[in-house]
Amino acid sequence: MAITLTEKAAKHVNRYLERRGKGIGLRFGVRTTGCSGMAYKLEYVDEAQAGDEVFESHGVKVFVDPKSLAFIDGTELDFAREGLNEGFRFNNPNVKDECGCGESFRI
């Protein structure tokens, strides 16, 4: 089981944590929503929660709750800029289908 970040994603997270002035990493999980049933959620972490699985990639700690891990195990997070748009890209090998807008997915 593993969650990884590309070097670009790790640099983005580190820059943001430095600007923020606090934080120990990134929380990555899923929530029920959208056309296809699940959506990714990301937030910066100031302290770990009991039961968190912790992965480290390019010096960045990624915290995942046990319920989410089953849906995102093996996912690689990338960060991309395309024109005026920028954001995280999720390369999740478990995804069977995604909605047309790209906001949700199904396992």
C-alpha positions as CSV (number, residue, x, y, z in Angstrom):
1,M,0.0,0.0,0.0
2,A,1.3,3.4,-0.9
3,I,0.4,6.9,-1.9
4,T,3.1,8.9,-3.8
5,L,3.7,12.4,-5.0
6,T,5.6,13.4,-8.1
7,E,8.5,15.8,-7.5
8,K,6.3,18.7,-8.9
9,A,3.5,17.9,-6.4
10,A,5.9,17.7,-3.5
11,K,7.5,21.1,-4.4
12,H,4.1,22.7,-4.6
13,V,3.1,21.3,-1.2
14,N,6.4,22.4,0.4
15,R,6.1,25.9,-1.0
16,Y,2.6,26.2,0.3
17,L,3.5,24.9,3.8
18,E,6.4,27.4,3.9
19,R,4.1,30.3,3.0
20,R,1.5,29.1,5.4
21,G,4.1,29.1,8.2
22,K,2.9,25.8,9.8
23,G,1.9,22.3,8.9
24,I,3.4,18.8,8.8
25,G,2.0,17.5,5.5
26,L,-1.0,16.9,3.3
27,R,-4.2,14.9,4.2
28,F,-5.6,13.0,1.2
29,G,-8.9,11.2,1.3
30,V,-12.2,10.7,-0.4
31,R,-15.8,11.8,0.3
32,T,-19.1,10.6,-1.1
33,T,-20.5,13.1,-3.7
34,G,-20.9,13.9,-7.4
35,C,-22.2,12.1,-10.4
36,S,-20.0,9.0,-10.0
37,G,-20.1,8.7,-6.2
38,M,-16.7,9.7,-4.8
39,A,-14.5,12.8,-4.9
40,Y,-11.0,13.4,-3.7
41,K,-10.4,15.8,-0.8
42,L,-7.1,17.5,0.1
43,E,-6.2,19.6,3.1
44,Y,-3.0,20.6,4.9
45,V,-2.3,18.9,8.2
46,D,-1.2,20.6,11.4
47,E,-1.3,17.5,13.5
48,A,-1.9,13.8,12.8
49,Q,-5.1,12.0,13.8
50,A,-5.3,8.7,15.5
51,G,-5.3,5.8,13.0
52,D,-3.8,7.9,10.1
53,E,-1.6,6.0,7.7
54,V,1.4,8.1,6.8
55,F,3.3,7.9,3.6
56,E,6.3,10.0,2.6
57,S,7.3,11.0,-0.9
58,H,10.0,13.5,-1.9
59,G,10.2,14.7,1.7
60,V,6.4,15.3,2.0
61,K,4.2,13.4,4.5
62,V,0.8,12.3,3.2
63,F,-1.8,11.4,5.8
64,V,-4.6,9.1,4.9
65,D,-7.5,7.9,7.0
66,P,-8.1,4.1,7.0
67,K,-11.5,4.3,5.3
68,S,-10.2,6.3,2.4
69,L,-7.1,4.1,1.8
70,A,-9.1,1.3,0.2
71,F,-10.2,3.7,-2.5
72,I,-6.9,5.5,-3.2
73,D,-4.3,2.9,-2.5
74,G,-1.6,3.1,-5.2
75,T,-2.5,6.7,-6.2
76,E,0.1,9.1,-7.5
77,L,-0.6,12.8,-7.0
78,D,0.9,15.1,-9.6
79,F,0.6,18.9,-9.9
80,A,0.2,20.5,-13.3
81,R,-0.2,23.9,-14.8
82,E,-2.0,24.2,-18.1
83,G,-2.4,27.8,-19.3
84,L,-4.1,29.7,-16.5
85,N,-5.3,26.6,-14.7
86,E,-3.3,24.7,-12.2
87,G,-4.1,21.9,-9.7
88,F,-3.5,18.4,-8.5
89,R,-3.9,15.4,-10.9
90,F,-4.8,12.0,-9.4
91,N,-3.4,8.9,-11.1
92,N,-5.5,6.3,-9.3
93,P,-5.2,2.7,-10.6
94,N,-8.5,1.8,-8.8
95,V,-10.8,4.1,-10.8
96,K,-13.3,2.3,-13.1
97,D,-15.2,5.4,-14.3
98,E,-15.1,9.2,-14.0
99,C,-17.9,11.7,-14.5
100,G,-17.7,14.0,-17.5
101,C,-16.8,17.0,-15.4
102,G,-13.9,15.2,-13.8
103,E,-15.0,16.0,-10.3
104,S,-16.0,12.5,-9.1
105,F,-15.1,8.9,-9.8
106,R,-16.3,5.3,-9.2
107,I,-14.3,2.3,-8.0
